[in-house]
Amino acid sequence: MKELVISKETTERAVLVGLITQQQSEQKVKEYLDELEFLADTAGAQVVARFTQKVENPNPRTFVGQGKLAEIKEFVEKNEIGMAIFDDDLSSKQVANIEKELQIKILDRSSLILDIFAKRAQTATAKTQVELAQYQYLLPRLTRMWTHLERQRGGIGMRGPGETQIETDRRIILRRISLLKEELRDIDRQKTLQRKNRGKLTRVALVGYTNVGKSTLMNLLSKSDVFAENKLFATLDTTVRKVTIENLPFLLTDTVGFIRKLPTHLVESFKSTLDEVRDADLLVHVVDISHPQFEEQIEVVNKTLAEVCGSADKPMIVVFNKIDAYSHVPKDADDLTPRTRENIPLEELKTTWMNRLEQGNCVFVSAKKGINIDELKDAIYAKAHEIHTQRFPYNDFLYQKYDDLALPADTSDTSDTSETCLLYTSPSPRDA
């Protein structure tokens, strides 16, 4: 009897390459490669090895030195590696030279992120934005695709058309880029009209680094079913849901996460999705406190918000998520080495710079376990209530909260007092 053969999709094996320079220390490069490995895993690749080299500046021809390139080539041939991923952007000449030497697929950080974006994009807006970013990335790298037409060859009968094919492709791509930009302008006008219709409600936006738990928190607060996964860039589309806490309804928005070394053209192409952040009245900055470099992630997000969104002066609540995953390494009593952040327990960490934040602007939660969610709701309600009251001075809430009103000064009559208390302490429903 003939056996049935079930073919499985093979996972591509890859190596990572990074440079240790004056601008990037060895520890910093290790962090970048950790993140790059997570990106590769998200894209579906299996990282087999890492290669680093200490240089003053990247080699303009092959990015790494000839000795390191020969070492990578030997490892690739011995272990049947099909892809090499570089932590920094490569020029077209560098890609061509490395491909010629290694004879495998060559990717850089930007092309890997673009591949993940193309895989994750679901809506028409996200697909258009990703396609625009891909064409903008491809445009300066056309030369290596037509190396046989790079220049005219000498001799009789060899005066060919030269770079006609390259120029043709460049015109096609430029025309496509122009068309995509026009489509995004149309989408942006539609989104602007939608946002104008939401002016009646206070708008709250979830922002933060990629994979910090924004979508999980969105599902918890809004009781929706937004896609959430322990992968980088699981969310590429902004999702808006109406949420009600006590007597205050508001709009909650889940946004695209940020990342270090994000290409400029990629940020520019996603500006239409960041309009939700620009128009938000309150920002909820979600931070993964279990990540070893969460403070650097905070700096990246704040810098991006200030540059792209102009949202540095907006009211903000910092939410330290994943407290259930936080761990520390206790130091031995006889260990005299300086204590690092990984040696600090969570309770002690809360007493550092986080304790200096204004009360109500800092909350420690676990969206996955549902820890301290009521405290987060109270913090959001306090800020959103203040913004709502300023925008609408008249009473425009779902219902009046009588339990917050002051009791009358004269309470000498017992019967009147009991009636008054009955009136002003009526329980208020809490719809979260």
C-alpha positions in Angstrom: 0.0 0.0 0.0 1.3 3.4 -1.0 2.1 5.6 2.0 0.7 9.1 2.1 3.3 11.8 2.3 2.4 15.0 4.0 4.6 17.9 3.0 5.4 20.5 5.7 6.3 24.1 5.1 10.0 24.4 5.7 11.3 27.1 8.0 14.0 29.2 6.6 17.3 29.1 8.5 19.1 32.4 9.0 22.1 34.0 10.5 22.2 37.5 12.1 25.0 40.0 11.4 25.7 43.2 13.5 28.5 45.7 14.0 30.1 46.9 17.2 31.1 50.6 16.6 31.8 53.7 18.6 28.1 54.5 18.4 26.9 51.0 19.3 28.5 49.2 22.3 28.7 45.4 22.5 25.8 45.3 25.0 23.7 47.6 22.8 24.4 45.4 19.7 23.3 42.3 21.7 20.0 44.0 22.6 19.5 45.0 18.9 20.2 41.4 17.7 17.8 40.0 20.4 15.1 42.2 18.9 16.2 41.3 15.3 15.9 37.6 16.3 12.4 38.3 17.5 11.6 40.0 14.2 13.0 37.0 12.3 10.9 34.6 14.4 7.8 36.8 13.7 8.5 36.6 10.0 8.9 32.8 10.2 12.7 32.3 10.1 14.8 30.2 12.4 18.0 32.0 13.6 20.9 29.6 13.8 23.8 31.8 14.7 24.9 35.4 15.2 28.0 37.2 13.9 29.4 40.5 15.2 32.5 42.5 14.4 34.3 45.4 16.0 35.0 48.1 13.4 35.2 51.9 13.4 32.8 52.2 10.4 30.9 49.7 8.2 32.7 48.6 5.1 31.3 50.5 2.2 31.6 47.5 -0.1 30.5 44.5 2.1 29.4 46.0 5.4 31.7 43.7 7.3 35.3 43.0 6.7 36.6 40.4 4.2 37.7 38.0 7.0 34.4 38.1 8.8 32.6 37.6 5.4 34.7 34.6 4.7 33.8 33.2 8.2 30.1 33.7 7.5 30.4 32.0 4.1 32.1 29.0 5.6 29.4 28.7 8.3 26.6 29.2 5.7 28.0 26.4 3.4 28.5 24.0 6.3 25.1 24.4 7.9 22.9 24.9 4.8 21.8 28.5 5.7 19.5 30.2 3.3 19.3 33.7 4.5 21.5 36.4 6.2 19.8 39.3 8.1 21.8 42.4 8.8 20.9 44.7 11.7 21.4 47.9 9.7 20.2 49.1 6.3 22.4 48.0 3.4 23.0 49.9 0.1 22.3 48.3 -3.2 26.0 47.8 -3.9 26.5 46.2 -0.5 23.6 43.8 -1.1 24.9 42.9 -4.5 28.5 42.2 -3.3 27.3 40.2 -0.2 24.9 38.1 -2.4 27.7 37.4 -4.9 30.0 36.2 -2.1 27.5 34.2 0.1 25.1 33.0 -2.6 22.1 33.3 -0.3 19.2 35.6 0.3 20.3 38.9 2.0 17.9 41.0 4.1 18.4 44.1 6.2 16.4 45.4 9.1 14.1 47.5 7.0 13.3 44.8 4.4 12.5 42.3 7.3 10.1 44.8 8.9 8.4 45.4 5.5 8.0 41.7 5.1 6.3 41.4 8.5 4.1 44.4 7.6 3.0 42.8 4.3 2.2 39.6 6.1 0.2 41.3 8.9 -1.7 44.0 6.8 -5.4 43.2 6.7 -7.3 46.4 5.8 -7.1 48.4 2.6 -5.5 51.3 4.5 -2.7 49.1 5.9 -2.1 47.3 2.6 -1.8 50.6 0.8 0.6 52.0 3.4 2.8 48.8 3.2 2.9 48.8 -0.6 3.9 52.5 -0.5 6.7 51.8 1.9 7.9 48.8 -0.2 8.1 50.8 -3.3 10.0 53.6 -1.5 12.4 51.0 -0.2 12.8 49.4 -3.7 13.4 52.6 -5.7 17.0 53.3 -4.8 17.8 49.5 -5.1 16.8 49.0 -8.7 20.4 49.2 -10.0 21.4 45.7 -8.6 18.4 44.1 -10.4 19.6 45.2 -13.8 23.4 45.0 -13.5 23.6 43.6 -17.1 22.2 46.9 -18.3 24.2 49.2 -16.0 26.4 50.6 -18.7 26.9 50.4 -22.4 29.5 47.9 -23.6 32.2 49.0 -26.1 33.0 47.6 -29.5 31.2 47.4 -32.8 27.6 46.4 -32.6 27.6 46.6 -28.8 26.2 50.1 -28.4 23.0 49.1 -26.7 20.2 51.0 -25.0 22.2 51.3 -21.8 20.0 51.9 -18.7 16.7 52.0 -20.6 15.2 49.2 -18.6 16.2 50.8 -15.3 14.8 54.1 -16.3 11.6 52.4 -17.4 11.2 50.6 -14.1 12.0 53.8 -12.2 9.2 55.6 -14.0 6.8 52.8 -13.3 7.6 52.8 -9.6 7.5 56.6 -9.3 4.1 56.6 -11.1 2.9 53.9 -8.7 4.2 55.8 -5.6 2.3 58.9 -6.8 -0.9 56.9 -7.2 -0.6 55.3 -3.7 0.0 58.7 -2.1 -3.1 60.0 -3.8 -5.1 56.9 -2.5 -3.7 57.6 1.0 -4.8 61.2 0.8 -8.3 60.1 -0.1 -8.2 57.6 2.8 -6.9 60.4 5.1 -9.8 62.6 4.1 -12.3 59.9 4.9 -10.6 59.2 8.3 -10.6 63.0 9.0 -14.4 63.1 8.4 -14.9 60.1 10.7 -12.8 61.7 13.5 -14.9 64.9 13.2 -18.0 62.9 13.9 -16.4 61.7 17.1 -15.9 65.1 18.6 -18.7 64.6 21.1 -16.7 62.0 23.0 -13.4 62.1 24.7 -10.7 60.2 22.7 -8.2 58.0 24.5 -5.3 56.4 22.5 -3.2 53.4 23.6 0.5 54.0 22.5 3.7 52.2 23.2 6.5 50.0 21.9 5.6 47.0 19.9 4.6 43.8 21.8 3.9 45.5 25.1 0.3 44.4 25.4 -1.7 47.3 23.9 -4.1 45.0 22.1 -4.6 42.7 25.1 -5.4 45.8 27.2 -7.7 47.0 24.5 -9.7 43.7 24.6 -9.9 43.8 28.4 -11.2 47.4 28.6 -13.5 47.4 25.6 -14.6 43.7 25.7 -13.7 43.5 22.0 -11.9 40.8 20.0 -8.8 42.7 18.6 -6.1 40.3 17.3 -3.4 40.0 20.0 -0.3 37.8 19.8 3.1 37.6 21.4 4.7 38.7 18.2 6.2 42.0 17.0 3.8 44.2 15.0 0.7 42.0 15.6 -1.4 45.2 15.1 -1.0 47.3 11.9 -4.5 48.8 11.9 -5.9 51.3 14.3 -9.0 50.0 16.1 -11.5 52.3 17.7 -14.1 51.1 20.3 -16.6 52.9 22.5 -15.9 52.2 26.2 -17.9 53.3 29.2 -16.5 53.6 32.7 -19.2 54.5 35.3 -21.1 57.4 33.9 -18.5 58.5 31.2 -18.4 57.1 27.7 -15.3 57.7 25.6 -13.5 56.3 22.5 -10.5 54.0 23.0 -8.0 53.5 20.1 -5.5 50.8 19.6 -2.5 52.0 17.5 0.5 50.6 15.8 3.5 50.0 18.0 6.9 51.7 17.6 10.3 50.1 17.3 14.0 51.2 17.4 15.8 51.9 14.1 12.4 52.3 12.3 13.2 53.6 8.8 12.1 57.2 8.1 10.1 56.4 5.0 8.3 53.7 6.9 7.2 56.1 9.6 6.1 58.6 7.0 3.9 56.1 5.2 2.1 55.3 8.4 1.4 58.9 9.3 -2.3 58.5 8.5 -2.7 55.8 11.2 -0.9 58.1 13.7 -3.5 60.8 13.1 -5.6 59.0 15.7 -2.8 59.7 18.2 -2.5 63.4 17.2 -6.3 63.9 17.6 -6.5 62.0 20.9 -7.3 63.9 24.1 -5.5 61.5 26.4 -2.6 59.1 25.8 -2.2 55.8 27.7 1.5 54.9 27.3 1.8 51.1 27.8 5.2 49.8 28.9 6.4 46.2 29.2 8.1 46.4 32.6 9.3 42.8 32.3 11.6 43.8 29.4 15.2 44.4 30.4 15.4 47.7 28.4 12.0 49.1 29.0 13.4 52.5 29.9 15.0 52.8 26.5 11.7 51.7 24.9 10.0 54.6 26.8 12.5 57.1 25.3 12.0 55.7 21.8 8.2 56.1 22.1 8.4 59.6 23.6 10.8 60.7 20.9 8.6 59.3 18.1 5.5 60.9 19.6 7.2 64.3 19.8 8.7 64.1 16.2 5.8 62.4 14.3 2.7 63.2 16.2 3.6 66.4 18.1 2.0 64.8 21.1 4.6 65.5 23.8 2.4 67.9 25.7 -0.7 65.8 25.8 -2.1 64.4 29.1 -0.6 60.9 29.6 -1.0 57.9 31.9 2.0 55.5 32.0 0.8 51.9 32.4 3.5 49.4 33.4 2.1 46.2 32.0 3.2 42.5 32.5 4.0 42.8 36.2 3.2 39.1 36.4 6.2 38.4 34.1 8.6 40.6 36.0 11.5 38.8 37.6 14.8 39.8 39.3 18.0 38.1 40.3 18.7 38.5 44.1 22.3 39.4 44.9 24.3 37.3 47.4 25.3 38.9 50.6 29.0 38.4 49.8 28.7 39.8 46.2 30.5 43.1 46.1 29.8 43.9 42.5 27.6 46.9 41.7 24.0 46.1 41.6 22.2 46.3 38.2 18.6 46.8 37.3 18.0 43.1 37.0 18.8 42.8 40.7 16.1 45.2 41.8 12.7 43.7 42.9 9.5 45.2 41.6 8.4 46.9 44.9 11.8 48.6 45.1 11.6 49.6 41.5 8.3 51.4 42.1 10.0 53.7 44.6 12.5 55.0 41.9 11.7 57.6 39.3 8.2 56.1 38.8 7.3 57.3 42.3 8.0 60.9 41.3 5.3 60.8 38.7 2.1 62.7 39.5 -0.4 60.6 41.4 -2.8 58.8 39.0 -0.3 59.1 36.1 1.4 55.8 36.9 -0.3 52.4 37.2 1.1 48.9 37.5 -1.1 46.2 35.9 -1.2 42.8 34.2 -3.6 42.8 31.3 -3.2 39.1 30.8 -3.9 38.2 34.4 -6.4 41.1 35.1 -4.3 42.5 38.0 -5.0 46.2 39.1 -7.4 46.8 36.2 -9.9 48.6 38.5 -7.1 51.0 39.5 -6.3 51.6 35.8 -10.0 52.3 35.1 -10.1 54.8 37.9 -7.0 56.6 36.6 -8.5 56.7 33.1 -11.8 57.9 34.4 -10.3 60.7 36.5 -8.3 62.1 33.5 -11.1 61.6 31.0 -13.7 63.1 33.4 -11.6 66.2 33.7 -11.2 66.6 30.0 -14.9 65.9 29.4 -15.9 68.5 32.0 -13.7 71.2 30.4 -15.0 70.5 27.0 -18.7 70.3 28.0 -19.2 72.5 31.1 -22.9 71.5 31.2 -23.9 68.1 32.6 -23.4 65.8 29.7 -22.9 62.4 31.4 -24.9 59.3 31.1 -26.3 59.9 34.6 -25.7 62.1 37.6 -23.5 60.6 40.4 -25.3 61.6 43.5 -22.9 59.9 45.9 -20.3 62.6 45.1 -22.5 65.5 46.1 -22.0 67.2 49.5 -24.6 66.7 52.2 -26.7 69.7 53.5 -25.2 71.7 56.3 -28.2 71.4 58.6 -28.7 67.8 59.7 -30.4 68.4 63.1 -33.5 66.6 62.1 -33.0 62.8 62.1 -35.7 62.0 59.7 -34.6 64.5 57.2 -31.1 63.3 57.5 -32.0 59.7 56.8 -34.0 60.8 53.8 -31.1 63.0 52.5 -28.7 60.1 53.0 -31.0 57.8 51.1 -31.1 60.3 48.2 -27.4 61.1 48.0 -25.9 57.7 48.6 -27.8 55.7 46.0 -25.5 53.2 44.4 -24.3 54.0 40.9 -23.9 51.3 38.3 -20.4 50.7 37.0 -20.2 49.6 33.4 -16.7 48.9 32.5 
